[in-house]
Amino acid sequence: MQFSRPLLLSDLFSDDELHAGRSPLIAGLNVVAKVKDGDLTFADNEGYFQRAKSKRPTAIITTRDLASQVQAGDIAIIICPDPFLRFRQICETFDPYMDADRPGMDIIGIAVDQTALLHPSVSLGPRTIIGAGSIMGPNVSVGCDAQIGGDCRICAGVTIEAGVKIGERVVIGVGSVIGGRPNAYRRKDGSFLSYHAIGNVEIANDVEIGALCSIDRCITDITSIGRGSRIGNGVQIGHGAMIAHDVLIVSHCAIAGDVLIGAGASVYGQAGVAAGVQIGEAVTVYGRTGVTKNVEPGASVMGNYAMEAGKYKWCEATLRNMASQNRATAEGDVSVIPQGVLEVLTDKLGLNSDAISIESRLMLDLGADSLDLQEILVALEDRFAIKFPGSAAFESQAKIMTVGDISAAVGKLSSRP
């Protein structure tokens, strides 16, 4: 969030809080993920503090222990016992929409173009603007200071919260919520305390958003959807996400906070993208993929833990072939299990060797969970100096793989030159 005019830190904090008496001008408030030169931010742990320092904001609210890592004259420091609560209090002070939901607000400054068509049940907050030719269906709710461009179609039951800015020729499907409070929390006294969001949502021209979508307000900056992008039904887009132009996000995807998706990218059904991940231009994310790290421009990824699509398909095919070739030779005799494999299984699963047969299935018969499987895989790789084709593919096949399948895979990989 940018202030209407720069402020002195001494206008916001007491002399006891200001470290070494510095009081430079600050231009706005931002969390660490969005902070830039001129901003005030907070850091209440080592990780946040190092990230904040690297971005060189004007001032950081932090603890006395962390403050000792900043040399005098480098960055202005505000010291307090709970930096998050102090930052949250400052955000509340500057929240332009604090009273947006207060009953009985005067309906003033509404500007609705005479060519716009609004159902009688539409609710408009103060200072809303509706452009020419726009159509709004039953039970649409628009908060104060929201702006909706011309030729938009806002379907029944849509909620557009305070301050949201929507371009021209935008379509929003039934029941979607634009600019709702973000799911962003900090642990406090064994429970959770939410951030106080003072950011906004901006949707560019020619965007289409499906039914029952949720696009969250940014905490201190902007959540943005670029020109010409298409968002399917039931998509969640978290606070501070930046979706570039001409992006396709198919139904039931979950995009976490502060994600960046480049122009022309496609994210297919039920995919999930973890917080802070950057997806390059023209990337393809296949359905049900979990993206937990950055993806280079032009790549195609798939899998429980996203990997290059061709590699994932090769891993899947390799493991299926291993299973089909070796299941027929299984005799149920524990003696044909390589000793090293048997020792790893008994160690990681806490079982006696007589409880394990060549036909035993890791998950269904031996009770392994996902963490056990990952530990077994790593232990076998270390024991036999091998590398499985891919842990994501291994885990996806685990429910039908037997000890015999694993033994055969180890034998085949061990025999490679």
C-alpha positions, 0 to 999 in steps of 0.5 A: 500500500502506498500512502497519499504522501510520505510520512516520517517514522516518528509520526507512527512510532514512539521514541522508545520504539525507534532504534537509534532515533532514525526517522526517515520518510516512508512511502508505504506499507508492504509485507516481505514478499512485496516490499521495496525501497521506501516501504515499511515492513516487519520481520519476526523471525530469522527467515523473514528478517534475512529476506527483508534485509535483502530487499533493502526497505526503508524500515523494518519492525523487528525484535531487539535480537534481530535488530542487532544484525543491522549496522547503524545507518543501513536500514531504519529499525523499529523495535517492539516485542511483537512485530506482527501485531505492531505491523497489523495495528499500522495497517488497520490505521491506514485501511481505506475500507475499514468501515466498508461494511458498516450498516447505515453508510450513506449511499453517495457518489454512485456513478452508473452509466445510463446504458448499464442494466442492473437487476433491482436486487443489486446492492451498490456501496458508496462511490461505486462506478459502473461503466456503459453497457454493463449488465449485473444480475440478481443479488450482485453486491458491490462494495464501496469505491469499486470500479467496473468498466464498460460492457461487463457481465456480472452474473447472479450472486457475485460479490465484488468487495470494496475498492476492486477495479475491473476493466472492460468486457469482463465476465464474472460467473455465478457466485464468485467472490472478488476481493475477499479477505485473504487466507493469511494467518500467523500463529499466536498463543497456540491459535491463529491471527489473520493479517489485516489486508489493506491491498486490492484486486485489479482485473484487466480488460477482456478477462473471463472468470467462471462460477464460484471462483475466489480471488483474494485481496492482497495483504498490502499490494495488488492481486492482479489478473492480466488482459485476456486471461481465462479462469475456469469454475471453482478456481482459488487465487490467493492474495498477491498472485500476479497472473499475466495476460492470456493465461488459462487456468482450468477449473478447480485449480488452487493458486496460492499467495504471491504466485507469479504466472507468466504470459500465455501459460496454461494450468489445467484442472485440479492443479495446485501451485504453492505460495511464492512460486514463479511459473514462466511464460508459455508453461503448461502445467498438466492436471492434478500437478503439484507445483512446489518450485519455480518453472522455467519459461516454455516447460511442461510439467506434471506429477504429484511433485511437478517434473518435466512431462516427458521424464514423468511419463518415462518414469511411469512407463518404466515402473509399470514395465518392471512390475509386469515383468517381475510379478509373474516370477514371485513365489512368496518365499522371503529368501528370494528378497535381496538381503539389503532390500529386506533389511531396509524394509524391516528397519523403516517399517519396524517389522520382523522379516517373517512378516514380509513376503515377495508378494507383500504390497508396501502400502496395503499389506505392510502399512507404509505411508507416504513418508515411509515410502520416501524414506525407503526409496532414499535408503535403497538408493544409498544402500545400493548406490542407485537412482530410481527413475523418479520419486513422484512416479514411484509414490504414485505406483506404491499402492500396487507395487510389491516387495518383488517389484521393488527387488526387481527394480533394485536388481535392474538398476544395480546392473547398469554400467 
